[in-house]
Amino acid sequence: MARPTIVRPQPRLALLAMAALLAGPALAQEREAFKLERSINLQQTFTDNGKLSDNDRQAESITEVSPGIRLSGRSGRVQGSLDYRLDLVQYARDSGRSTAHHQLAADGGAELVDRHVFLDASASVSQQSISAFGVQSGGTGLDNANSTDVASVAVSPSAKARLGGLIDLSAVANWRATRAKDSTAGDSNDWDASVRAGAQHGIFGWSVAATRQTSDYAGSESYISDSVVGTVSLSLTPRLQVFATHGEDRSDILGNGTQKSSSNGWGFNWVPGVRTQISGQADRHFYGNSHSFNLSHRFRRALIAYTDSRGVSGQDTEALGPLRQRYLQIYSSCMAVVNNAATCEQLTRALMGFDPSVSLGFLNSAPSLQRTQSLVMSITGTRNTFALAASRNQSERLGDQQYDAGDLAIVPRVRQYALTADWSHRLSTQSSLALTASWQKTPDEDTQPGNDLRRVELSLTNTLGQRTTGTLSVRRVWFDSETSPYRESAIIGSLNYRF
């Protein structure tokens, strides 16, 4: 049977989808509750190695013009945020490399029927590495053949109701599409649908959920997984709940035909205090063990958070609503301690598994077994703020799965480590000094040599007016690799105006 053709949308698809959601009837009726901010950023970079190569070093002057918009707020039953920027990059000497990039982070939700029907959506466009073993860029404004724009759109309708005042019923569907520019590796369509029934009787609870999940990768087969999972829970205290699960699975994601199996697991949710949250879950599946663990604690002037998860890519059935709540919880805790939006956004994204300053990962062509660990810490004082983010990612081949493209088509696993330390000092009410040091490593795997990226950047930021900010930075990058090492130094000046 012929495989259906996948239509490859342009990166602007993510922006259009999110704009359509935010422009719904409820928003049109109460637009004043949303805040719109426009901006334009001008950046000039002088680098001694514009081609990121020690064999063909060439000094370069790179000009970036980046208009952007930011929309956020809540109006009636609609809430959301949209942050979009268009980066126009112009190379002075090598004008053929001049390009444009889209940067988008958007998320929205609507309560279509009061307390019963909901719609969540998100969209993103960002640059990602094609291969973990290729050249890694150490700064903005520097393009290389190993990076590309990747766009994602996700939509999640859901509904819930109570039957007879005793049994809670819910249904959730999640659809996600990912496209990479100028590459079929990483292109995928994922969707899942689940129905759930459950109830709470005093300290005892139960639920039964049925789920179907489908993953469709470009150039590969479609993979289908069905499961029915029963859960029993016990609330030992108002703040501590434990639960056990048993499920029946049927799936072909191992690449060797459809397999049937049973799964068992356990977990807990614990909230010792208003500043601490701990949760964990462990399950035994036909492909191996999976788990998730989350811990966050907010001190008076500090924050620490840790996550550890292992499972199959594309098999997360959690809807966007809980993900948004988790993001806002971490971000709010950080703001209560650090009170710096840029720092808290970076820390929160690192904890959730996507750090804008350290882009671990690579494009893949089939489901894989993934293990992700992340540790975030921040300490703030009267004038100083220190933040540390560490992460470890590991992707492995899954069963007899065939990988037509990507790193897992060459090696059985890919490991990546990253560490970022950031210190900022407020010189006055108008200016601040920041020092950032980062390290990213991809170890050798079989015949594929790894690489090591180190970066240090010092920047001075000054408020030039009520809506204008200027930044002057210097950076140094060391990239060690058997195939394409390089060293790079740069001076960057930028001017941001918000209106």
Secondary structure by P-SEA (a helix, b strand, c coil): ccccbbbbbccaaaaaaaaaaaaccccccccccbbbbbbbbbbbbbcccccccccbbbbbbbbbbbbbbbbbbbcccccbbbbbbbbbbbbcccccccbbbbbbbbbbcccccccccccccccbbbbbbcccccccccccccccccbbbbbbbbbbbbbbbbcccccccbbbbbbbbbbbcccccccbbbbbbbccccccccccccccccbbbbbbbccbbbbbbbbbbbbbbbcccccccccccccccccccccccccccccccccccccccccbbbbbbbbbccccccbbbbbbbbcccbbbbbbbbccccccccccaaaaaaaaaaaaaaaaaccccaaaaaaaaaaaaccccccccbbbbcbbbbbbbbbbbbbbbcccbbbbbbbbbbbbbbcccccccccccccccbbbbbbbbbbbbbbcccccbbbbbbbbbbbccccccccbbbbbbbbbccccccccbbbbbbcbbbbbbcccccccccccccbbbbcc
